[in-house]
Amino acid sequence: MEYVRLNNGTSMPYLGTGTNTYGKENNAYAGDLNGDFSALESAIEMGYRLIDTAISYRNEEGVGKTVKKSGIPREEFYLTTKIPPQEEYTKDKETVRQILDQSLSNLQTDYIDLYLIHKPIEDENRLRAVWEVMEEYVGKGKIKTIGVSNFTEQDLNKLDEFATIKPAVNQIKSNPVEWNNEWIRTMLERDIRPQAWGPMKTTEKQRSVLSEIGEGYGKSWAQVLLRYQTQRGIVVIPKSHDPENQKANLESLDFLLSDEDMKKSLVCKIN
Ligand SMILES: NC(=O)c1ccc[n+]([C@@H]2O[C@H](COP(=O)([O-])OP(=O)(O)OC[C@H]3O[C@@H](n4cnc5c(N)ncnc54)[C@H](OP(=O)(O)O)[C@@H]3O)[C@@H](O)[C@H]2O)c1
């Protein structure tokens, strides 16, 4: 596994697994919980250690149980979860503490590697309450790293006004349909690590451009796409229910794209 160093001196794997449909009927995001975490079991068995969940996925508990059941030492994992922005979760500091404690309990762990604010919180008092409690939990060793998700530059500037700990990560959408490159460049300049959600979204044309590039390396379009992102400093969390795709995604880390192919991958932006 390749690791990237964050602005707080810790490291995170460059590639992890998303989980937003794990443990659910028909592998559907809004499906009823059915306790089927076989996709996560297979990912862990294959070597995935970064696992991305969220309170809004309703599956923290199943993720925690599956991680525990693997028998692999806790410190080998990198667990990420997220607090939703809605008032019910963020109305005051005591509520936020309860939410964070619930995540710790659901994930059956003494600490969470990365805790994110899932989406921008417009109300400045609530944003401040959440961030200050997250900082408090870093101080207590219950969270190692704190960050945000779906934040714009303006959202980050708002946080900067009072944050004593700078966010280490901003998890945003990035894929060939919408790379979000300008924002990614700014984040890298500000030393905030971009992490790409929804990384596999592609058009048929884009897959064909990526497949062509992959031919020279014996790699698929998906592997070229993931390698393109990690090679330019973006952490990826593809999600798959298919063990073959999970394996292929992991194996995107065992080759390097030439400078020319890096440029071509970006060009696959054309639909
Ligand atoms: N912060 C946020 O607001 C936010 C929003 C959305 C998602 N997320 C996180 O990001 C994770 C990833 O995003 P996502 O689940 O929406 O979408 P995704 O990972 O971009 O795409 C998942 C789809 O890609 C397919 N796939 C995966 N690997 C493949 C491969 N090697 N070849 C061909 N197809 C492949 C999967 O099909 P198979 O199952 O058949 O392989 C599945 O249909 C989520 O699970 C969640 O943890 C965060």
The ligand as a Gaussian input file, in Angstrom:
#p B3LYP/6-31G(d) Opt

LIG

0 1
 N      -18.459000      12.605000       0.944000
 C      -19.490000      12.424000       0.152000
 O      -20.386000      13.279000       0.038000
 C      -19.607000      11.146000      -0.621000
 C      -20.549000      11.041000      -1.661000
 C      -20.610000       9.835000      -2.372000
 C      -19.742000       8.795000      -2.054000
 N      -18.851000       8.909000      -1.000000
 C      -17.917000       7.814000      -0.650000
 O      -17.168000       7.476000      -1.829000
 C      -17.302000       6.080000      -2.092000
 C      -17.177000       5.809000      -3.585000
 O      -18.200000       6.481000      -4.312000
 P      -19.437000       5.707000      -4.928000
 O      -19.662000       4.459000      -4.157000
 O      -20.555000       6.667000      -4.997000
 O      -19.039000       5.423000      -6.411000
 P      -17.765000       4.833000      -7.212000
 O      -16.815000       4.172000      -6.299000
 O      -17.261000       5.917000      -8.082000
 O      -18.458000       3.804000      -8.184000
 C      -19.011000       2.603000      -7.785000
 C      -19.351000       1.841000      -9.052000
 O      -18.173000       1.579000      -9.793000
 C      -18.131000       0.211000     -10.140000
 N      -16.720000      -0.219000     -10.136000
 C      -15.850000      -0.190000      -9.093000
 N      -14.651000      -0.663000      -9.458000
 C      -14.754000      -1.006000     -10.764000
 C      -13.850000      -1.561000     -11.709000
 N      -12.592000      -1.861000     -11.387000
 N      -14.290000      -1.789000     -12.973000
 C      -15.563000      -1.490000     -13.326000
 N      -16.471000      -0.975000     -12.486000
 C      -16.066000      -0.720000     -11.200000
 C      -18.947000      -0.512000      -9.105000
 O      -19.549000      -1.661000      -9.636000
 P      -19.266000      -3.146000      -8.994000
 O      -19.846000      -3.130000      -7.631000
 O      -19.968000      -4.044000      -9.959000
 O      -17.769000      -3.319000      -9.021000
 C      -20.015000       0.522000      -8.750000
 O      -21.115000       0.409000      -9.638000
 C      -18.680000       5.745000      -1.477000
 O      -18.880000       4.371000      -1.311000
 C      -18.617000       6.539000      -0.194000
 O      -17.855000       5.839000       0.766000
 C      -18.761000      10.084000      -0.309000

